[in-house]
Amino acid sequence: MSLLPTVQQLIERENLLPPQANIVIAVSGGADSLALLHILHRLAPHFSWQLYVATLNHGLRGIQGEEDAHFVASFANQLTLPVTVGQVDVATFAQSQRLSIEAAARILRYRFLADICRQIGARFLVTGHHADDQAETILLHLLRGSGVTGLRGMALASPLPNAPEITLVRPLLRVSKTELVNYCKTHQLTPRHDTSNDDTALLRNRLRHEIVPLLAQINPNIIQTIARLADIITAEDDLIHQLYQQQVQPHLYQDDARIAMPRNTFIQLPLALQRRFIYHACQQLNPYAMPDYAHINEAIAFAKNGQVGQWVLLSSTLRLRIDYDQLIIELCAAPLPTKGYFLLPSEQAYYAISPPVDIKFDTEGWRLIASFSPQKDAAILLLPDDAQILLRTRQPGDRFAPPMLSGHTQKLKKWLIEQKVPRHVRDRLPLLVVNGTIAAILLGETWIIAAPFSLDQTEQHASKRKLYLSVYQMAL
């Protein structure tokens, strides 16, 4: 069977590209992407597709890169297809982000292609990855000690990295490189040759030019054999993924900078699901800085035995942190979360309070009103007439008389730990101090009032006045 109906049947059988879709095709000018563009252009009338060509000069190959981009634009014009030519500086980006050239190029390439898809309203991006690429990818993952997910290789369709609303489609994934080269010859297509692909100092190129040909001497069907392996692993990986969705996913909390789950839940999981949680969390937060086998195993041991407030690096940009009953995987550069707490602006904050006062902490997004006049829903403290009132952060040696200790005090540090207040929050927590004694602590929106200053105290003297405290959230 010729290549055209093979690709068409795969697209229809797997529902890869629906009729009347807007489609962006990533074209470098090599045999793979050139054959892809030619095939999709021939199929477009049958499916009523609207095709759009995108090519990117990575700024790594000087005049050759410019000529490749010009070639793609000229070929697209011959097919009367719209085309966008982009250019980026991969080397500078790689240096600034401390990434390899390959990782930096991949990030900028997908970012460029995602932008094009959004501009024209396309939900599908098509690339020319083929069966030989799949074999190389699996071997590369194997050499790097990948888990099961890595050995399943590339999917026919998957969400575009960092742009999940766009589907990345690889309709040539079951077509060999030889078939694509022959297709180009048959249709008199003259693809460009990227000389950087000849550099065997790069691992993928060495696999392509040296290792795979050597394996083919042992097994002439090595490409198909690896493809079968990927198919088997994909089915088994899907089963593990189902278990993950059932046993792990319901317990996760996530925002833009971190993913958390209960520590006890993690400890009770099978090892395979523990590893998958760490891997998946890292992949969602930064897929270009993934932990290796050693880091994942170290993180699992740390999750079981580490202390509250400690953290361990997973990669250059990701870490695992223990926060009381939670395990948190987060971006190292992200500020530690303070949501749910009203905090003072600094660890040395110190304010003299002479009611009535209305203090606005603009940078922290809240305000405090203290008055001897009644306020609706306010916390109430009993104060002596000679009260000297301060609002400050904690200091060494601070002690507190919690409501449940009948006036007895304990170290403030111990009490905060018992209340599971995160370590990074404790040093900016608002303390109301009366005549040198901590009278109240603001936890969230609630004032925890020390026993000697509470309305519940058994000895209430007429000389004591009521102080009303109210806090309000403000827009930052």
KENUKE-886398 format. One record per residue (C-alpha): z, y, x. Coordinates in steps of 0.25 Angstrom, whole numbers, plus 5000, padded with zeros to 4 digits. Layout:
// residues N
ZYX/...
***
This chain:
// residues 476
500050005000/499750145005/500850245008/500550334996/500850234985/502050184993/502650314993/502350344979/502950214974/504250244982/504350384976/504150324962/505050204963/506150274970/506050404961/505950484974/505150604969/505050634954/503750694948/503550844948/504550864959/504550974969/504650914983/504850964997/504150885008/504750895022/503650885032/503750895047/502250865050/502450725055/501850595050/502950565040/503050695033/501550725033/501350585026/502450615017/501850755013/500450695011/500950575003/501750664993/500650764992/499750654987/500850604978/501150744972/500050744961/500550614956/502050654955/501750804952/502550844964/502650984970/502750964985/503251064995/503151055010/504251095020/504251085035/505251135045/505151175059/506451145066/506151235078/506351125088/504951095093/504351235095/502851255092/502751105088/503751125077/502951255072/501651175072/502251065064/502751155053/501351225053/500651085052/501551055040/501251185033/499751165035/499751025030/500551075017/499551185015/498451085016/499051005004/499351134997/500851114997/501851224999/502551215012/503751285019/503951285034/505351315039/505951335053/507351315059/508051315072/508651175073/509151195087/509951315084/510551255071/510851125079/511651205089/512351295079/512751175071/513051085082/512050985077/510950895083/509550945082/509250825073/510350855063/510151005064/508650985061/508950895049/509951005043/508951115044/507751035039/508450985027/509051125024/507651185025/507051075016/508151095006/507851245006/506451215003/506751124991/507651224985/506651334986/505651254979/506551184969/506251044975/507250934973/506550834983/506350844998/505450735004/505450695018/504550595026/505650505031/505050365033/505450215035/505450235050/506350355049/507250275040/507350165051/507650265062/508750335053/509450205051/509350165065/509850295069/511050285059/511350145065/511350195079/512350305075/513250205068/512950245054/513650185042/512950115030/512450245024/511650285037/511050145038/510450165024/509550265030/508750375022/508650365007/507250385000/507950504992/509250574995/509950704994/509450805004/510650835014/511350965010/510450984998/510750864988/509950924977/508750894985/508250744986/507750705000/506650604997/505950515008/504850445001/504250385015/505550315018/504950175016/503650215024/503550185039/503150285049/501850205052/501450215038/501550365038/500850385051/499650295045/499750375032/499450505040/498350435048/497650385035/497750525029/497350605041/498650675042/499050725056/500550735057/501250815068/502050745079/503450795081/503650775096/505150775095/505150645088/504650585101/505950615108/506750485110/507950565115/508250585100/508850455094/507950445081/506650465090/507150355099/507350265088/505950295082/505250275096/506050165103/507050095095/506250065082/505050015089/505949925097/506549875084/505149855079/504849755090/506049675085/505749695070/504349755067/504949785053/506149865058/505849985049/505749895037/507049825041/507849945043/507349995030/507849865023/509149885030/509250025024/508949975010/510049865011/511049965017/510750065006/511149974995/512449945001/512750085005/512450124990/513550024986/514550084996/514150224990/514450174976/515850134981/515950264987/515650334974/516650254967/517850254976/517650374985/516850484978/517850504966/518950544976/518150654984/518350804983/517250884989/516851024992/515851095002/516751075014/517550945012/517650805005/519050745002/519550624996/521050564994/521550505007/522150385001/520850354993/520050365007/521050265014/520950165003/519450165003/518650055010/518250085024/516750105020/517050205009/518050285019/516850295029/515950335018/516850445013/516850505026/515350495029/514950545015/515950665016/515350705029/513950685024/514150775013/514850885021/513950885033/512950775034/512450825048/513850795055/514250655051/515350575057/515050455065/515750315063/516850345073/517250475066/517250415052/518150295057/519050405063/519050485051/519450355042/520650325052/521050475051/520950475036/521950365036/522950405047/522750555049/523750665045/523650775034/522950895040/522250815051/520750805052/519750735060/518250765064/517150685057/516050765064/515850895070/515850965056/516750875048/518150825048/519150735040/520450805036/521750745029/522350835019/523550755013/522950665003/521450705006/520450665016/519450785018/518150785025/517750925028/516851015036/517651065048/517151205047/517651215032/518951295029/520051205025/520251205010/521251295003/520851284989/521951284979/522851364988/523151514989/523351545003/523751665012/522651725021/523251685034/524351595040/525151715043/525051785030/526351865026/526551955014/527752035009/527852024994/528452144986/528152114971/527352154964/526152114973/524752064971/524252014984/522751974985/522351874996/520851894995/520451805006/521151695000/520751724985/522151734978/523151844975/524651844973/525451924963/526951934965/527852014955/529252014949/528552044935/528151914927/526751864929/526051754920/526051614927/526651674940/527651594949/529051644948/530051654959/531551694959/531751794970/533051874974/533052024973/532952044988/531751954989/530851985001/529551914998/528451865007/527151795006/526751715018/526251585024/527151475030/527951495043/528651395052/529951345047/529651375032/530451305022/530251295007/531151254995/530251174985/530551174971/530951024971/531951034983/533051104975/533051224985/533051134997/531951175007/530951095016/529951135027/528751205021/527851125029/528450995023/528351055009/526851095011/526550955016/527250895004/526350974995/525150935002/524751075006/523551065016/523951105030/522851215031/523451275019/524951285022/524851395032/524351495022/525051455010/525751575003/527351565004/528151664996/529451695004/530651764999/531751815008/531251715019/531151595010/529951525004/529951554989/528651504985/527351434990/525951454984/525251314982/523951334976/524251424964/525751384963/526951444969/527951334973/529251404972/530451374981/531651324973/532551444976/531551544970/531151454958/531451484944/531951344943/533151364953/534451344947/535151474952/534451594946/535051724949/534851854941/534551924954/533251844956/531951904952/530651834948/529451844956/528151814950/526951754959/525551734954/524351694962/522851714958/521551664963/520551764967/519051754970/518751754984/
***
